[in-house]
Amino acid sequence: METSTRTTIKLTDRVMGMQASPTLQMLSRAQELIARGVDVIDFAPGEPDFPTPSLVSEAGKRAIDEGHTKYTAASGSLQLRNAIAGFYNRRYPVELKQQNIIAGTGGKQELFNLVLALVDSGDEVIIPSPYWVSFPDQVLFAGGTPVFARADPAHGFRPTAVAIERMMNERTRGVILNSPCNPTGAVIERAELDQIVRACSDRGLFLIFDETYEFFVYGGHKHVSAIEWFREFPETVIVVNSLSKTFSMTGWRLGYAIGHPRIISAVGRIQSHSTSNPCSISQEAAIAALTGSGDEVQRMFEAYEQRRGWLVPALNGIPGFRCDEPDGAFYVFPDVSALYGRGDIVDSASLATYLLDKAAVAVVPGGAFGEDDFVRISYATSMENLHEGVRRIRQAVDELLAV
C-alpha cells in the first residue's frame, strides 16, 4: 500500500500579516444568514442602495453594442483620462493633463499601487485614526509601518496638522488622508489641510488624499480637496477618487489617481503587470458619468441628508448609544462603550456579533477602524430599513440591559 506525502503549504509573511477586510467579512456573514432565510437588516456595507444612473448604464450598454470590449492602454483610455482631467479642471484652478492621471479597477487599486510605488521597507506612513480598514494593510504589504495619528472624538474626529506633525520623524515617508472619512464622516478643515500639505512638502513627504465621498457633505460643512494645492506642490499632492460612491457604480470597479507624471508613470508600470487596463466597458460608462449633469448625484445627496437627519437622534434614543452628527459620507460612528461589561459584550466585535445573532442587524465593529469603543452603521439603505433596524437594535439592547 502506497503512502502519500503531504506537502506543507507555505504562504509568504506579507500575506500572513494581512487581515481580511472586516467590512467584507461582516457582509459575508450577513449574506450567509440571508441565504438561510434570516431577514437581516444590513448596515455594514459601504455601498449606495441607489441604482447606477440610467445615463451611465446606457453608456455601458452602448459600449458593448459598439464593440468597446477590447484592451485599452493599461492606465485607461485617453478619452477617460481626459474626462477625469476635465472633471477637475472645471471645478478647480488646475490644468491637469492625461499624463497626470491613471484609471484603475477601483480607487482601492490605485491606493494600493501608490503605496507599492512610494513606500519601501522600513518607511513609516502616517494615517489619521479612525481610518479606512485597508490603509494599514496596504502599507504593511509594501513593507512599511503604519503610524496612527488619533483624531479627537470630541471634535468630530477631524484630522489636525498638530496630531499628524507630532508623528513625523526621519523614517516618515508620507501621509494618507481620507476626507470625508470612512468610518467617521469627518471632513478636514481648510486651514488644517493647508498646514499638512506644507509640512509634507517641507520634509519631502507625499500626501495621498482620498476623496471618495467628496459630494456627500452636510450641515454647512464644505469639502476641501487637496487638488487645490497641486499646482504649488505637484511633487507632494496625490489625489485618489472613485466612481463607486458618487455614481453608485460599485460593481463597475472604476477609480483613479491624480499626481505628478513621474508618480503616475510608476503606478502605471505596476498596473501593467497586475491587472492591465480597467474594464473597457466601465471606462465608457465612467466618461458618461463624469460629463453628465449630476442630477442623480444630487438626488442621492438629498436622500442621504434626510436619512442622516433621522438616524442620529434615533440612535441617541437607544440606551448606551452616543452618536454625533457626521460631517459627510454615509456612515454614523456611535460610541457604544457604555454597553461593554453587559452579558458577553466586551468590545465592538462582540457587540456586533450580538446584534447580528440577536437582532439580525449587521454593523461593523469599530475596532476594524482603530476605535474599539465605536461601531460603524451605514445609512446607504432605505428609510424603511433604517426604521426597522433601529427598532431591532433598541429591542436587543433593552434585553441586554434587562439581564
Secondary structure, DSSP 8 states (H G I E B T S, - for coil): ------------HHHHT----HHHHHHHHHHHHHHTT---EE------SS---HHHHHHHHHHHHTT--S---TT--HHHHHHHHHHHHTTSS----GGGEEEESSHHHHHHHHHHHH--TT-EEEEEES--THHHHHHHHTT-EEEEEE--GGGTT---HHHHHHT--TTEEEEEEESS-TTT-----HHHHHHHHHHHHHHT-EEEEE-TTTT-B-TT-----GGGGTTT-TTTEEEEEESTTTTT-GGG--EEEE--HHHHHHHHHHHHTTT-S--HHHHHHHHHHHHS--HHHHHHHHHHHHHHHHHHHHHHTSTT-B----SBTTEE--B-GGGTTSTT--SHHHHHHHIIIII-EE-EEGGGGT-TTBEEEE--S-HHHHHHHHHHHHHHHHHHHH-
